[in-house]
Amino acid sequence: MMVRKMVRALSLSLVALTLIAVVNQTAQAGPPLICHPLDIGNAKSLPWGGTAWRAIKTDYKINRLVEDTLALLGSDMPVIVRMETLRRAAVYATGDRQVAIALHSRLLARARNVAGKSGALAHFDVGYLEETYKQLIAISGDMSFAKNLNGYSSVVKAISLRGGDAEMELAAAMITERPRRSSHDAHFRKAAAGAAEGSLLARNLVTHFGNRGRSIAEIRARLGMAKN
């Protein structure tokens, strides 16, 4: 009897450990542009209620989303903060197709009305939002209108207009991660090469690609890069 109880207790413990592992794995799974919030430190962004990917503020007025987002996306906002702001905006817009379309339309119009290097951020914003919307389709059918958008090309254009940008390369690496595209490794390598130790870029590379290294130094070493 005692042996049976011990076996049963051990079995239950193993089940519990398995469930914990599954939950932890699930928490790391999901579309990377949606389910993996970015570390932006103390930078200003859309209001948020915690560290969870869907920690929206329930008292936030969705009718303010378009104007609030556009007001935040100024030329002085770092690219990684833009990425998190656009992620939050997309999550807020989930379930409100009209707001989602309105935000995309405004960002698209802004990108079309600027030219040259000064338009890089505008092209990046609309491209990153489009790819974020596409990843939301698996969560909300209201985003189905974004199915055929090609935001990745706008992000690549933005990188070209900037003459290279390591934070934008992180965005491109995340976009091309799932499903894996042939350009992914090049984007990841350029992001790692431009990541200063302790920077937001370095922290987010480690957070989002922790299987490739527990520090930016380890990531670079695995990529065969010399120390900065």
C-alpha positions, 0 to 999 in steps of 0.5 A: 500500500505504501509503495502504491502511494509513493508511486502514485505521488511520484506519477502526479509529480511527473504530470505536474512537471510536464504540465509546467513545462508545456505551459512554459513552452506555450508561453514562449510560443506563438507569433513572435511579433505578437506574443513576445513583448519587447523590452523598451526600458522606461520609454514612453509607449501606449499604455500597458498593464503588465508584462504579458503579451495581451496586458491591455488597459481595459479602460483605454479608449480604443477610439483614441488608438490611431491618433495616440499611435501616430503622435508617439511615432515621432522621428525621435522614437527609437526603432525598438520602441516603435516596434513595441508601440506598433505591437501594442497598437495591433493588440488593442485593434484586435477585434475592432476591424475598423480601427485596425484598418484606419491605423494601417491607412494612416501609416500607409498614407504617411509612407506614401507622402515622404521620399528619400532617407527621411521616409525610412521610419514611415516605411518601417512603421507601416511595414512592421504593422502589416507583418504584425497584423498578418501574424494576428490572423491566427488569433483574430479573423478580423485581421484577415484583410492583412493576409496579402500585405507585404510589410517585409518589403517595406522594412527592407526598403527602410533599412536601405534608406537608412544605409543599414540599421541594426534595430531594423535588422532585428525587426527583419529577423523577427519577421523572417523567423516563422516561417524561416526565410532564406534572408533570416540569418543575414538579418540576425547577423547584422542585428547582432553585429550592431548591438552594443553590450547592455543596449536595448538591442542587445537585451532584446536579441538575447530575450527573443533568441535566447536559444542562440546565446545567453548574452550578446557576447555568446551570440556573437561568439557562436556567429564567429564574430570578433568582440566589439 
